[in-house]
Amino acid sequence: MSLTELEKLIEPNTGFLANTKDFDAARAVILGVPMDFTVSFRPGSRLGPERVREVSYGVEEYSFYLDRSLFDRSYYDAGDLALPIGNVPASLEIVRDAVRAVLAAGKMPFALGGEHLVSWPIIQAMAEKYPNLAVVHFDAHADLRADYLGEPYSHATVMRRVAELIGPRNLYQFGIRSGSREERKFAEAHTNMFFNQIHPALSQALPELRRRPVYVSLDIDVVDPAFAPGTGTPEPGGCTSWDIIQAIHILGQCRVVGFDLVEVSPALDLVQITAILAAKIMREALLSFMPE
């Protein structure tokens, strides 16, 4: 039996479900960002990208919700970035350069984290290309601290850095139900925070978001830990799996130019329900946001 004949008998399981091996033909690129160097409670999200890819093969290519299939789209999974363990500045620079390369190739970036700080260099690169960028942030936590234990770059400060970069009124925050008093005051005065709300708040913001290029950053802990326990800082009182999937579909009405999904921690996800939810969200995001 030749190798070609053998390959016909094997279902490949490398990369995210239904990805193409043809980079040039792809309209979007998935990047894994295996970094959890600044986590404040339970580490392990650096292994999230690979686990989400692994379980994606248990999710159908076809979305009943959208009547679309991943086989109707063309995207390339570039694998995980090689990051120097423990070196936060160098790692952030590598992430930023990788996203710049994806954008320079005319493709849309989809990132799998990793801790939420990985969104910062991605959004830096996105803001260079899209000066009028709006950022939609789904999270249990405000992530608006000026610093965390003296560090300005942390998963607890990432959206403060984003607010400073793009202007706080260009930041839309949904599902937030945890943070410091100072973060809440900053959000009430400066950002668009919808405290512990997904719907109908997202529909309320939609008319403004439709006029802008939009970047979407989704921390899996926005979902209640009953549905997504495998994350570093679970926060009870969150939305359901269906709530967050609906939110992705609503944002499909906008010009979404990039997406990340972060904070899946496999070691804390004993029956993989968090990773499977993340894979399904990624499928719906690819089908909702990616150009045909």
N, C-alpha and C positions, 0 to 999 in steps of 0.2 A: 504494500500500500504506500502510495506517495504521500508527501506532506500535504499536497493540495487535497487529496482524497480524505486524509485524516481530518483536515480543517473543516470539511463539510459535515463531519460527525460531531463536532464540538461547538457548543455555544460559548462564545467568548464572554468573559466576565471581568474585563479590565476597563477601567474608566466608568463614568456614569452611564446609566442605561441608555442605549441607542445612540451613543456618540459616534461621530464620524472620525475616520483616521486621516481625512483630507483637510488639513488646516486651511489651505487656500480656498476651498469651497465653503467652509464654515462661516456662518453669520455671527456666531457668538463663541466665546471661549470660557470654559470652566477652569478656575485656578483654585487649587487647594492651598490654604495658608495655615500650616501646622505650628501655630505659635500659642503658648499659654504662659508666657514668662512673667506677666504682671497680675495674675489672678490673686484674689484676696481671700478666698475660702477653699474651694476644692479644685485642684488642678486636673488635667486630663483632656481638655478640649483640643490639644494638638493632634490627638488621634481621631478627631471627629470627621475630617474630610474623607479619610479612607473608609471609615465605617459607613458613612452615608452612601458612598459609592457602592460598597459591598451589598448593602441591603436594598439598593435601588433595583436590583434584579428580582426582588419580590414584589415590585410595583409594576402595574401594567404600563405599557408605552402610551396607551390610549386613555384620554380623560373623558369620563362620562359627562362631567360638568360642562366642558367646553366643546365636546364633539370634535376634538383635535387629537392627533397622534404625534408623538416625538419623531416618528418616521417621516412626518411631513415637514420637519425642521432640520436644519443642518448646524450642528455645534460640535466643537472639538474640546475634549477634556485634556488639558495640558499636564495634568498630574499635580503633585505637590511641589511648591517652591522649596528650594534648599536653603534653609535659614540657619545662621550660626546660633546654636543653643545659648540662651542667656544674654545675647547681645541685642538689646532692644533697638538702639538707633540704627545699627546695620541692617537688622531684619526689616524695619520699617522702610528703609531706603530700597531694599530689594523688592518689597511688595510694590512700592510706588513705581519703580522702574518697570516691573513686569506689567502693571496695568497701563502705563504709558505705551509699552510695546504693543499691547492688545489694541489700544485705541489707534495707534499709528497704523496698524494693519487694517483699520476700518471695521473692527469687530467689537461686539458688545461684551463687556466683562460680567461674568457670574462667579462669585467667590464663595468658597466653603471654608469657614473657620473651624477651629481656632477661637481665641478669645476676641472680645469685641474691639480691642485696640486695633486689630488689623483693618478695621473700616477706615481709620484715620488716613493712612497713606493712599488708600484706594480713592477716598473722596478728594484728597488733595489733587490727584491726577485727573479726576473727573471734573473738578472745578476749573482746572487749566483749560480744558476743552470746552466746557459749558459754563461761561461766566454767569449766566442767569440761573444757576442750578438751585433746585429745591431738594431738600433731603427729607424723606419720610422715614421715621425711626419707630420701629415696634420693639417694645422692651418692657420688662417689669420694673426696671431701674432707670432713673433719670440720666445717669452717667454725665452729670453736669458739674461735678466738683472741679474747683479751680486747680486743685492738686490732691493727691491721695498719699498720705504719709510723706509729704514733701516732694512727691514725684508728679511732674506735670503730664507725663504720658503713661496712662494706665487705663485698664478697662473701665475704671470708675470716672475717668475724665474725658473719654473720647468724644462725647457730644459737646462738651464745653469747647474743645479745640475746634470742632466742626462749626459751632456757632460763631466763634471768633473768625473763622476763615470765610464763611459764606454770608455772615450776618445772621443774628439770632432769629429774625422774623422769617427767614427762609428755612427754618427748621420746624418740622411738624412731628410731634411726638404723641404716640398712641399706646394705650395699655399701661402707662406708667402708674405704679402703685407703691413705689419704695424709693427712698432717698433721704437726704438730710433736709432740715428746715431751710438752710441756705439755698440748696438746689431748688426747692419748691418756690422760694421767693424770686430767685433768678428767672425761673421758667415763667412764673406769673407776670413778671415785669417785661420779659424780653422774647421768649420763644412762643410757639403755638403748641402748648401742652394740653392734651385732652386727658385729664386725670382718670385713669382706670377705664377708659372708653376705647372701643374699636368702632362699633356701629352705634348710632348713626353719625358719629363725629367725622368719620372718614368721608362719608357722602357730603357732609357739610363743607369740608375743605376742598372737595373735588373741583368746583368751578375755578378756583385759583390754581390748583395743581395742573389742570388741563392746559393752562397757558404757558407752562414751563417745561424744560427738561427736568426729569425727576430721577433721583437716585433713591433706592429703597434698601434700608439696612434692617435686618430682622434678627433679633436675639431670640432664640427658641424659648427663653424663659418668660417671654410675654404670654405664652400659653400656660395655663394652670398646671402645676406639677402632677395633678391627677392624670393628665394626658401626656406630659413631657417631664418625667422625673429625672432624666439623665442629663443634668446640667449642673454647673458649678455652684450657682447661687439661686436655688429654687425659691419662688415667692408665691405662697398660696393666694388665692383670690383672683386668678387670671381668667383669660378667655378660654373658650373651647377650641378644639382642633378645627371644627367647622367654621368658627368665627374667623380664624386667621386665613383659612383657605378662601373664604368669601372676600376678605380684604384684598388678597392677591388678585382676585377676579375683578374687583372694583377698580383697582389701580391699572388694570389692563386697558381702561379707557383713557389713560394718560400716555404721554410720551416718556416711558421709562427708559433710561439710558444705561442703567447698571443696577446690579443687585448683589447683596451678600446675605448669607445665612450663617450665624455664628453660635458658638457656645454649646454645641452638642458634645457631651463628655461620655464616651462609651463605657468607661469603667463604672459609671454610676447608672448605667442603662441596662440592667441585667437581662431584661427580655426584649431589648432593642426597640421598644415602642417609640422612643424619642427619635432614634435614627430613622425609623421607617416614616414617621411623621415628617421629618426633615426632608427625606427623599421625595415624599409626595408633594410637599410645598415647593421643592425645587422643580419638580415636573410641572406643576401648575404655573410657576414663575416663568419657566422656559416657554411654555405654550401661550402664556398671557402677554409676555413682554418682548419676546424675540421676534425680529422681522421674519417674514416668510421667505 
